[in-house]
Amino acid sequence: MTGALYGLLFLLLLRASGLTEPVIVYLLASVFIIPVIYTTVVLNRRNAAFFSCVVFLSISLTHSLDDDPFLFVLNRVLDTFIGIGIALAVNNFRMPVKHDRNTLYVSGIDDVLVSEANQYSKVELNRLIESGVKFTISTIHTPAEVISLMDGVHLEFPVIVMDGAAMYDIKEKEYIETKCLSPEICRKAENIITENGLHCFVNTLYDHSLMIFYGELKNPAEKELFETHRSSPYRNYIRKTYRHYDSSEQIIYLTVLAEKEKILRLEKDLEEQLGMFVRVTVYPSVYDGYLYLKVYSPFASKQEMLKKLWSHTDTERIVTIGSIREKYDVYIGDGGGNATIKKLKKLAFHS
């Protein structure tokens, strides 16, 4: 309709001015394209900009001064609506197929759906979910990062987050299951971190809200992480001076971001002094030369949380999809993202 309106104005302007010189008509049409696109932006309908321009150009560049401009525009609009109707019918038509309703497919994100689900993956994932395929995510990321990375995907089931330390319901915005560090062990771990001259972020749960307590930031990577993440509505950074050190704290995990040598030394100290009382993981960061170290409860694992997730579904089995051989039921090598979605289609649909 936007393209048609501007097309009508263009035809009326040509008729009123008597312009017929092709070069001038084309230049004027080029100028008119600007408000056509801008109008879709103002109306927050950016996806319609292409259609608006096509309709406008089909009207403005194929017109005849002998035609009734109103009738000409009406015919073009009807043609476009017919085309859209046919396209919608084709896109929504599906051959009768049976899909697996008894399996919950659980996928990673990094190296599987890629660091950020692309548009094809999102569209196809939503189609699978809408058709009844049961799908969810298991990741080391926090709920905030999952919501950002999977923005636009309509996840119906809870997601396993924080490397198995918690299960989060995105729709209800609440934590369903958690495996927390004991406050006593957490204090000991924090002391070891301090003795190594390092700082940690303490991720604590208060009434389904994640509070991240922090102290004096020690290095540029920590400062950049803090400045980047603190504006997120799903993260709440609070200075440690406001922290309540008591036995009721639900501490999900500790995070340290430091240089590689310091992280590896800290990992050794934590394992030597706390041993079986914690689970320590180290993995790369986006900051050159820096590693992440996270301290979890020894009972926090993706495998254990998968069992909890299973109890929240009415499925007969769970199939995991990941990028580590022999660790997941379905291995995804190079070429995650689209390749993962195609693999999921083959698994979930039967001819």
N, C-alpha and C positions, 0 to 999 in steps of 0.2 A: 504493500500500500504506500510505503514511503517513496519507493521508486516511481510508482504510478503518479503520485501527487506532483513530484518534481518534473516528471515527464509531461504532465498536463500543463504545468506552468511554462515549461520550455516551449511547447507547441503554441500556446497562447501568445508568448513573447515573440516568437517568430512571425506569427500571423499579424500581430499588431505592428511590428517593425518592418515587415516586408522583406526580411533577410532571406536570400536564397544562395548566396555565394558559399560553396561547400567549405572552403577553408575557414571562413568566419563561423559557420555553423558548427564545425568540429571543434574549434577553439572555445566557443561558447559552451558546448556540451562538456568539454574538459573542465571548465570552470564550475559548471553545475555539479560535477561529480563531488566536489569538496563538501558542499552542504548536505548532499545525500549521505555521504559517509558520516559526517559530523552528527547528523540527526540520529543515526543508529547508535552512536556513542552516547548522546544525551539521553536517549530512551533506554539505555543499558541493554541494547539488543545488538551487540557487536557481531554476533553470529549471523545476523540477517544482512550485514553490510554487503556481502557478495551478491545475494539475491536482489537487494535494492538497486545495486549498480547495474546488474544485468537487465532488470526491468526498465530502469531509466534509459539505458543505452538502446535497448530494443525499441523503445518508443521514440527517442529523440533522433536516432540515426536512420530509421527506416520509415519515417513519416512521409506523408504527402500533403502539400498545402491544400489540395483539393478535398481531402477527407474532413469529416466532422471530427475535431480533436477529441471531444468527449466520447464519441462512439469508438474511435480508434483506441483510446486508452482503455476503455471498458473491455474491448476484445483482447487486448494484451494481458490485462489482469486475469480475465477468465482463462486464457491459455496457460498462464503461470499457475493458477490454482489447480487446473486439471493435471498439469505436470507434477505438482507437489502431491496431489492425491494419489497419483499412480506410484510415485516414489515411496510414499508411506506404505501403500499396499504391498509393494515388492519387498521393502525392508522388513515388514512385520510378518510376511508369509513364511511359515516353517513347514517343512515336510514332517509328517508324523514320525516321531522318534521316541524311544524309551530312554530315560536317563536314570542314573543311579541315585536313588533317594535314600539308600541305606548306608552311605559312606560319607564321612566328614573329611574333606580335603583340607589339610593344614599346610600352608606354604610359608617359607621365609620371604624376606623382602630383598635384602642385599644379595646381589649376584643371582637372584632368582626372578624377582619381578623388577630387577634393576633398582638403583638407588631411588628412583622416583617413577612410579607407574606412568607410562606414556598413555596418550589418548586412546590408542587402539586397545591396549590392555584394559583400560578402565571401561570402555564401551563393551568389550567382549566379556569381561568379568561380570558386569552388571547384567548382561543378557543371560549368562549362565546362572547367576543367582536368582534372577527373576523366573527362570524356567524351573527352579527347584533344586539346583545343585547346591549342596551344602559346603560352604567354603569359609575359611577364616585364616588368620595370620598368627605365626609364632616368630618372635623376634627379640633381639637384645635391646631394641629401642623402647623409649617411654611411650605412654599413650599419646602424649603431645606430638611426638615425632611420627607415630603411626597415622594419626589424624591428618597431619600435614602431607606425608608421603602418599597416603591413600585417599586424598581428598577427591570426592566425586564417586568413590566406590561405595555401594550400599551394603556394607558388611552387616549381616543379620545375626551372626553368632559372636560370643565374646572372643577377645583376642588374648593370646599369651604374650606378655610383655616383660621387659627387664630381665631377659634371659631365664625366664621361668620363675621369677620371684613373685609374679602377680598375674592375675587374670582380670581383664578389664572389659566391661560392657560399654561399648561406645554409644549405643542408643540411649541407655539409661544414665550414662556418665558416672558409673560407680565401679569400685573394685569388688569383685565377687570372691576371689580367693587371694591370699597373700602368704608368703613364707618369710617371716621377719627375722632379723638378727636379734639375739637377746641383748638387752641394754648393757649388761655386764661385759659381754664379749665385744660389743661395739665400742665401749670405753677403752678396752685394752687395745683394740685395733687402732683407734684414734690416737692413743698414746704412742704406739709404734710409728705411726705415720708422722706425728710431730717430732719424735726423736730422730727421724730421718730428714728433718728440716723441710717437710712437705706439708701441703694443705689438702684438705678433703672437703667435698660437698657431701652433706649428710641428707639423704633422701628419706623423708619421714612422712608417714601417712596420718592425716588428721581428718576424720569424718569424710572419707572418700576424696579428699583433696591432698595432692602431693606438695609438701612443703620442703624446700631445698635450703637447708641452713649452710651458711658459708662464713668464713673468717677472712683473714688477710690473704688476698690473692698474691701468689708468689711469682708467677711468670707471665709473659705476654700471652701465651696460649690460654691460660685460665681467664685472663682479663677479656680476651676476645670472645671466648665461650660465654662468659657471663653477660657481656654487652649484647651478644647476638640473641641469647635465649631469654633474657629477663623480661622482654616485652611480650612474650607469648602468654595468652590468656589461660593456658593449661599448665603453666609453671609458676610457682610462687617462691621467689628467692627472698630469704629472710636472714638477717645477720644473726650470728650465733649468740649474741648477747641477749636475744629474746627467746632463746631455746629453753624449754623446760626439761631439765635432766631428771627424769623419774622413771620408775619401773613400768609405767604404762605406755612409754614411747613405742610406736610401731615403726621401726627402722627397716626400710626395705633393703637399702644397700648404701655403701660408701663409694664415692668416685674420686680418684686421684688422676690428675692430668699433669704429666711432667716429662722431663727429658728421658730418653730410653735407658741410660745407665742408671739413673735414680730409680726408675720404675722397676727394673730388674732386681736391683738391690733390695728395694722395699718388698717385692714379691717373695724373695728368699727369706727375709726377716719375718714376714707374716706367717709363712708356712712353717718355719722353724718354731716360732713361739706360740702360735695358735693351732697349728696342725689341723686336726679333725673338726675343730669348732667353727671353721669358716670355709667358704669356697672362694678362691681368688682366681680371677680371670684377667688376662692382659690381651689387649688387641690394638691395632693401629688406630691413629686418629687422623683427621684431615689436616692437622698442623704438622708441618715438616719437622722431623726429629723428635716428635713427642708421641708418647703412648698413653693409652687409658689403662688404668688398673681399677677393678671393681671388686668390692668385698661383699659377698652374699652369705646368707645362711647356708650351712652345708645341706640343708633339706630343700633348697631352692634349685630346681632343675626343670628343663623343658619336658623331660620324660615324665616326671611326677605331676607336673601341671597338665600334661596331656590327659592323664587319667582323670584329673578333676574336671577338665573340659568335657571329656567323654560322658561324665555323669550328668552334665547339663544339656545333653542332646539325646535324641531318641534314635541314634544311629547304631548300626551293628558293628561298624569298624571305623578306624581312623587310618587314613593314608597320608603320610608326611612327604613333602616335596622340598628338596634342598639341594645345595651345591657341594656337599661333602659326600664322597663315595662311601657306601656301606653304612652311613649314619642315618640316611633317610630311605624311605621305601621307594621313592622315585628320585633318581639323580638328574640334576640339571647341570650340564656342563657350560661351556662358553655359549653365549647367546641366550641369556635369560630374557625375561620380559615377554615378547611376542611368542618365543619358543615355548615358554612355560604355559601360556594360555592355550596354545595349540595342543600341547601334551595333555592339559587338563580336559580339553574337549574330547580327546580320544578316550581318556579314562572314564569320563562321566557319561558319554552317550554311546548307545548301542543301536545299530541299524535294525 
